[in-house]
């Protein structure tokens, strides 16, 4: 039965904790660059929307729903 490579590395490390082998060294994956585009989002605070249950709401300056009372 063949063991997975990671399991064999653990067995070798536990059997000889003072020795480091080449199989114990796992290269780190390359760092991913996260690119965020600056987009200006405008929110129309005067438009009244209707929710799925019939409720009326507007969006405030932060984009949150503000429900209108009847």
C-alpha positions, 0 to 999 in steps of 0.5 A: 500500500502506498502512502500519500506523500504528505503522510510519508513526510509526517512519518519520517519527521516523527521517526527522526525529528532531529533530521530534516529531509528535502521532502519536508521542505514544501515551497510556498505558493506564489503570493496572489496580487489583489487588485481593487479598482477605485470606482465611484458609486452614486446612490440615488436617494430620491428613488422609492423602491418596492420590496418583494412583499410590497414594502416601500424603501429608499436608499440612504447615502451609505446604500442601506435600505430605509423603509418608509412608513405608511 
